[in-house]
Amino acid sequence: MHIEPFIRKSGIIAALPSANIDTDVIMPKTFLKGIDRSGLKKGVFHDFRFDADGSPRPGFVLNKAPWNKAEFLVTGANFGCGSSREHAVWGLRQIGISAIIAPSFAGIFYDNCAKNGLLAITLPADKTAALVETARKGKPVTIDLLARVITAPDFSFDFDIPERRRQMLLSGLDAIGATLEMRRDIEAFQARYLEERPWLAWSER
């Protein structure tokens, strides 16, 4: 799967600071009926973004300028809890979200982010609170994955990320693509292994 590399990006950050925002809120089950990823853009936070007749709710942050063009989200703890639906991450990517910052993430959601090129950054609650204030002012931030630094107008924070995940994002690779990068080494190992253990090699009779 093609994933846009994430190296250094600047953009508006939107705040959804509530804790325990689950995947049914991010992507309601109504939008899980398709057999592909099309149409999920409309589903993201659907019940918050639209009223019963489908009109945008003017009070929801992602419907208001400048946050309707947000590239980043700062959220509360345990973001992405609930069911394991990967559609939640697909939809967030479709509305242009490339990074989410939170005090913690649900484990399956965090892994789904890695599979789909969505940068998930864990920061302590005091630092996410500072980013919430920046978001509410409509100020842009810059996320530098090479340097592992988030820069806002009034402060900057370092962040940690597993190195394999970081390299996948920098290169625009999912787990399969990252494995295929080592294809020659894998094939060489396989050849050596079978040469030393020829009884394991399957041959057509």
Order of alpha helices (4+ residues) and beta strands (2+ residues): beta-alpha-alpha-alpha-beta-alpha-beta-alpha-beta-alpha-beta-beta-beta-alpha-alpha-alpha
